Amino acid sequence: MPGGTETIGSLDFYPEERPLREVQVADLWMDEHPVTNAQFRRFIKDTGHLTVAEHAPDPRDFPGADPADLVPGSQVFVGTPGPVPLDDWTRWWAWIPGADWRHPQGPGSTLHGRDQHPVVHIGFEDALAYSEWAAKSLPTETEWEHAARGGLHQAIYPWGNDFTPGGKVMANTWHGRFPYENLGTPGATRTTPVKRFPPNSFGLFDVAGNVWEWTSTPWSDTHTEAGPEQVSCCAPGPADPSEKDRYVTKGGSHLCAPSYCHRYRPAARQGHSIRSSTTHLGFRCVIRL
């Protein structure tokens, strides 16, 4: 990926994307798509790593919790049967014991037919462990945004300013009324295989939609200074209110809808708790020259 001068952020959408900031980015190699289940499986086979979702929560972090609830699991999108107020994410997310990267929808679900889908239910430390095993790194927020823009400075989307140019669907995002009606293309109601949609002009796939992606940048509520912890509109907050550490995630996901979460854009950003995992969060890696 060629480096250069980039203006990151946006003044047109959400406050955390402000202000605009001019940055310098060096040349680097970047994974052309998010890490897939097949790639992550090789890492697990080689290292025996257990992901965050496969560990039971520490009782000391949840004083007063029912021990029966302190079991391995993760947050799974379950949707709703009809319209609901959009100010309470607990209506369409559920903590599912046994949900993890091998069982994305919970016990009984498998990765059959999903080898080329992005791996999900990944905590920050899981992404770090994989990147170290692969002799790579997680991208910074600045690197990620510059890469996603693909040389189109300040364009709304990685491919330009028209969401569906010529009527063509360019990314796996939510079409319809969130969180109960998804009118997306067949087979695109959850994650989709990487490379299903066109790449940007740097040859990178899925930099909009499909899954949110971890970066190595600690969260702040603006581009320029650290601020109070924010809870994103698009993903569950920390499993425990005492968990303060958040890092920036980028790219939006298949659950982003314009009526609710217009974050499938290079400038979009959200803070995610490092030990929180979900069905729409993955990562990709870089190698710095």
N, C-alpha and C positions, 0 to 999 in steps of 0.2 A: 504494500500500500504506500503510495507516494505521500510524503509529508508536505508541509507548507503552512501558510498562514490561514487560520480558520476563525470565523466569527461564530461562537457557539451561543446557544440560548435563543429565546424568542420573546418578543413583547406582546404577542397576539393571543396567547392561550392561558397558561396557568402561572400564578405568581412565582413559584419556585424556579421557573425557567428564566427569570430576570436577574440581573440586567444582561444585555448583550456584552460579550467579552471577547476580545481578540486574543488568540493564543497561537503559539508556534508548536507544530507537531513534527516529530522526526519520522523518517521513513521506517516502516516496520512490516513484518509479516503478520498476517492475521488469519485465523481459521476462517475458511470461506463460509462456514455455517455453524450453528450451535453444535456442541458436542452431542452425539447421538447415543442412543441406548447401546448400540453395538460397540461403540468406542468406550463407553463407560464400563461395559461388562468386561472388556479386556483389562482395564485398570483394576477392577475389583478382583478379577482372577489372579492378577499378578501381585496384588498387595494385601488382599483380605480386608480392605478398608470397610468399616461400618459407617453408614451415613448418619447424619443427625436424626433423620426420621426413624432409624432402626435402633436408636437408644431410648430407653425410658427416661422421661424427665426426672431431674434431680428433685427429690421431695423438699430439699432445703430452699428451692426456688419457688415452691408452691405451698407455703404454710397453710394448713387447714384444708388442703385438697383431699378429696376421697382417694385413698390409695388405689382403688379400682380404676381410677381415671389416669393414673400415672404409668401409662404403658406406651410402648413405641407407637407412633402414628404420625399423621400429617393432615394438613388442611386440603380438602377436596371440594371442588366446585360441584354443587348439586342442583343449582338453578331453582326456579319456583314454578308452580303450576299456572301462575297468572301475574298480573301487574302487582307490584309492591312499591312502597316508598324506597327511594334510592339512597337514603341516608343511613342505612343500617346493613352493613355487609354480612352480618350473621344470618340474614335471611337466605342467602344463597351459598354460603360457605359452611362446611361442617368438618369438625375434627373427627377423623375416621381412624380408629385403632387399626394398625396393620397396614395402613397406606404408606407406601414408600416407592422408591424408584422402580422396583420390580413389580409392584402392584399399584399402578397409578390411580386406580379408582377404589382401592381398598382390597381386602381379602376376596379371593375369587377372580380378580382381574389379573391379567398377565401381559407380557410384552409380545405375545404372539402377533406377528404382522407389524410390529412397531420397531424393528431394528433400526430403521432410518428416521424415526421420530426423535426430536430432541429429548434428552433425558430430563426428567422433572423430579420434584421433591428433593431439591438440592440446596443444602445450607451453604453459607459462605465458606466454612472450613472444608466442606466437601469439594467445592470448586477449587480452592487453594491446593488441596491435596492432589487432585487430578493434575492441575497445572504443573506442580512440582514434579510429579511422576513423569509427565510428558516433556520435561525440560523446557517449559514455557512459563508464561505469566498471565495473570488476569489483566485486561486492559484498564487503563485509567478512564474516567468519564470523558476526558478531553479526547483521548485516542479513539474511544468508541464512537463518539459523536462525529468526529472528523471522518472516520471510516464510513459510517452510515450515510453521511451526506454524499459521498462518492464524487466530490468535486463540484456538486451543485450548491454553491454557497447561498445559504438562507432560503433554499427551497423548503416548502412545507413538508414534503415527503421525500424519501430517498430517490424517487424517480421524477420529481417535479412538483407542480402545484395542483394538479388535477388528481383527485383521489382515484378515479377509475378512468384513465385516459382511453377514449374511444370505447368506453363501456367495459374495458378489460379489468378484471380483478387482479390486483398486484400483490396482495398479501393476505395472510390468514388472520382476519379480524371478524368481529361480530357484526352480522348484518341482520337487522330486525330490531325488535323491542326487547331490550335487556331487562331482566335476566331470564326471560321465559320463552322467547321466540327467536330462534336463530335461523335465518333464511339464507345462510351461506351456501357456498357451492357444495355439492354432494361430497361427503367424507371430510368436510372441513369444519365440523361442529366442535371438535376439540383440537389437539395438536395434529399437524400434518407432517408428512415426510419432508425432510429438508430438501431444498432445491425444487420444490413443487412450483414455486412462483419465481418470476424473473429476478435476476441479480441486479444490484445497482451497477454503476459504471466502473467501480473498482472490482467487480466480480464477486461481491459478497451477497450471500443469500440470507433471507429471514432477518434483516436488520429492522424490519417493521412487522409487528404481529408475531404469531406463533407462540413464542415464550419470551417473558422478560429475561434479561441477562445481567448477571452480576458484573460489577466493576470493582476495582481496587480502591475506589475513592470513598472516604467517609462521607456520610450524609451531612449536608447543611441546607438550610431553607432558602438560600440563594446561592449564586455562583461565587460570591465574593467573600462571604463570612459565615462562620458557624452560627447556627441559630438553635432554637428549641426543637425538640423532637416533633416530627410531623407524622401523622398517620395518613397513608395514601388512600385515595378513594377507591383504588382498584384492587387492593389485596388486603388480607387480614393483617392486623397489627401484630405485635409480639404476643406469643402465647402467654407470657407473664408480663404484667405492667412494669415490673422492675427491670426488665431487659431493655437497656438503653442503647446498646451499640447497633448502629444502622450503617449500611453502605448503600451507595447509589446503584440502582438498577435502571436499565435502559431498554427501549425498543417496543414497549407495549406487548400485548399478547393476543391470543385468539378470543379473549374475553373483553377486549376493548371495543366499545361501541361509541359512535359519535354523540349519542344522546346521554352517555354516562361517563365515558373515559376516552377522550380524544387524545390518546397518548401513543399511538403508533406512528410517531414522528421522531426524527433524529434529536430534536431539541428536548423532547419530553424526558422527564426524570422522576424517579420516586425513591424514597428511602425504605429499605427493607431490613428487618431485624435479622441479625446474622444467624440465629439459630431457629429461624422460622422457615418452614418449607411448604410449598404449595404445588398444585397440579399445573401451574403455569409459569414456573420459574426455573430457568436453566442457566447456561453460560457458554462462552467461547473463549479462546486463548489467543495470545499474541507471542511473537518472538521479536525482541527489540534488536536492531542491528548495532 
